Amino acid sequence: MVNIDSVYQKVLMIANKEQRGYITPQEFNLFADHAQKEIFEQYFYDLNQHQRAHGSSEEYSDIIHNINEKIAIFETTTTVIGGVINATILNSATGETDLYRLGTVISSSGSEVEEIQQNELLYINQSPLTKPTTSRPVYVRTGATTINKVPSVGNATCTYIRKPLTPSWGYFINGNKALFDSSNNKTTNFELHQSEESELVYKILKLAGITLKNAEVVQVGQALEQGQVQQEKQ
């Protein structure tokens, strides 16, 4: 977890240097959400890239381990009842849930349920040798939070990667100044691994510079971010 106030203060310190502009709490919270989502989604692209690397080396093994460690923060287990994955509702109006990527589905008998495509199900059902059984079940994704398990006998459990909570720098107004309010009903820290604090600062700075129409702030954010990328490659 990354303390959101720590990130905000660092962003303000850099952006306000030499009167480059002020970032309001509302603007910061929007930038913070965007930056966290960008870093989170990058984990899966990076993991795929390094897993596809030819051969193996301690360098790549360490990178994969580090990425998996960051993703593990968001891994959770839930039930699948009647084909519906019991994911946490984030928005009751839209039906949005916190399910980002489905992991392993396990039947009530303890067998791993293999994912297949709808057209594959048609073919394997035609042969007694390949037809799914309770000891060798399969499933087809039918929606964002629904699956069709074959055979449908019994319920199941599954792992999934959830979306990070939306970060929020809580505050109250004292005179004309916004002061930090750390209470749980107002503040939500970043859920990313602690090592991502600098990356968050740099990405938010870039977004802030674009909004402030200040190329200098954008360049500072880009330079700091690029410096970190080069350091990670060493």
N, C-alpha and C positions, 0 to 999 in steps of 0.2 A: 504494500500500500504506500502511496506517495501523498504526503501532506499537501493539500491544495493551497493552504495559506503560504507555505514555503515557496511553492511555484509562483503564486501571484506576486509575492514581494520581490522575487528575483526578476520577474518579467517587468514589473514597474520600475525597478532600479535601473535596468538596462534601457528601457524605453524612455524614461524620464531624464536620462543623462543628457545634458546639453539641451534640455527643453524639447525633446523630440515628440512629445505628445502624451496625453493621459488616456489610459485604458479603463473604461468604466467597469464595475462589477458585472453588469449585464453582458457587455461585450466579451469580457474575459471568460464568463461561463460558456458562452457560445463557442469561443475559440477552444476552450478546454475540452469540451465534448467532441469537437471535430478532431482535435489532436489525439485524444485518447483512442478514438475509433480508428484513426489512420495507423497508429502504432500497433494496435491490437490486430487489425486485419493483415498487417505486414508480417506478423509472426508466421502465418500459414503459407504465404508466398516464400518466405525465407526458408522455412522448414522443407517445403517441396523442392526448392532449388538445391539445398545441401544434401538432401536424401538422394537426389538424382545424380550427384557427383560421382564420377567414375573412381573406382577403387575406394580405399579408406585410409584415413590418417588420423592421428591424434587431434590435429587441428579441427577437422570437420566433425569428429566425434564430440569434441567439446562444444562446438557451436550448436549441434543438434541437441545435446544435453541441456544447454542453456536455454534454448528456445522452448523445449518441452517443459522445462521448469517454470517458465513464464506462463505458458498455456495452462499448466496444471492448476494454477490459481482459480481458473474458471471451470474446471471439470466438476460435474455433479452427477448424482445418480437419482433416478426417479422411476416411477411405475408406468407401464403401458397397459391400459385397461380398455378392452374392446377396440384396440387399434389406435387409441388416442394417447399421445405422449403427455404425461402430466407435467407440463412446463409452467413456470411462473408467469402469470399475466402481468404485462407491463402497462398496457393500455386497454381498459375494458371496452372503450368505445370502438376501437379498431380491431380488437382481438389480438393485438401484437403480444408475443411472448418473449421470454429471454432466451429461447433456444436459438443458438447460432449454428452449431454443427452437431449432427447426431453421431454418437460413437458406436459402442457395441450394444447390440440387442441380445438379451438372454431370456430364453423361454423359462416357463415355470418348472420344467424338468431339469434345468441347469445347462441345456445345450445352447451353444451360440447360434443365433439366427443369422443366416447369410443374406445379405442384400443382393437382389437381382433386379433386372429391368422387367417391365411389364411383358415385353415380347418374349423374353426368356422363359417366363412363367408358362406361357402357352405351350412352348416346346417341351419343357421338362415334365409337364403334366401328362404328356402323351405316352410316356414310357414308364412301365412299372419300376425300372431300374433307377430312374432319375426323379421319379415323383416324390415330392417332399413328404416326410413322415414326422412324427412327434420327436424322434431322436435326431432328425436331420431337417429341421424346419427352415423356411426361407421367408423373406418379406419384401414387399414392394412399397416404395414411398408413394403415398397418395395425396399428400398435402404437406404444409409447413410443419404440422405437428401430428400427422396421422400416418399410420402404416397399415398395410394389409398383410397379416401374418398367415402363412399357409404351412400346415393346417392351423385353423383358428382356435383349436382347443387350448384352454387355459390363457392366462394373462402373461405378462412378461415384465422384465425390468430393462433399463437401458442407461447408458452413460451419455452425457452430452456436454458440449462446451456452451456455456451461457454467455450472453452479452454482458459487457461491463455495465455497472450502474452509471447513470448520467452524473458526472461530477458537478458540484455546485459550491461556489464560495459564498457562504452565508454572511449576511451583514445587517447592521442597523445604522440609521442615520443619526449622527450627533452634530447638530448645527448643519454645516454644509459638507460634512465629511462622512464617508462610509467606513465604518469600523467592523472588524471581523467578528462574526458570531459563530462560535464553534459548536453550538447546540445541534444535536442530531437531526432535529426537524428542519434545520436550515442549511447545514453543511454536509456535503458528501465528498469524501476524499477520493482521489484517483485510486482505482483498484489495481492498477498496473504494478509490476514488480518495482521495488525501490530503485533499481538500477536505471529506470526509465525517467527519473526526475529531470536530468539535463536535457534529454530528448524532448520532453514535454515543454520545457522552457523555450527551446529553440524553435519548435514548431509553432507555438503560440506567438512568439515574437514575429515570425514571418507573416502569420495571419493578421496580427495587429498592424504591422507596417503597411500591408495592403489597404486595410480599412482607413488608417490615418493618412493614406496617400504619401507615405514617407518612405522613399526608396532606401534611405540609409538604415532604417530599422529592419527592413526586409533583408538587406545585405548583411547586417550584423547577425540575424538569425540564420541565414544560409551559411555564413562563414563558420559560425560556431557549430552548426549541425554537421557540416562537411568535415570539420576538424575531428568531431567525435567519430564519424564513420571511418576516417583514416586510422584513428587510434584503434578501433575495434578490429581492423584488418591486420594490424601488426602482429 
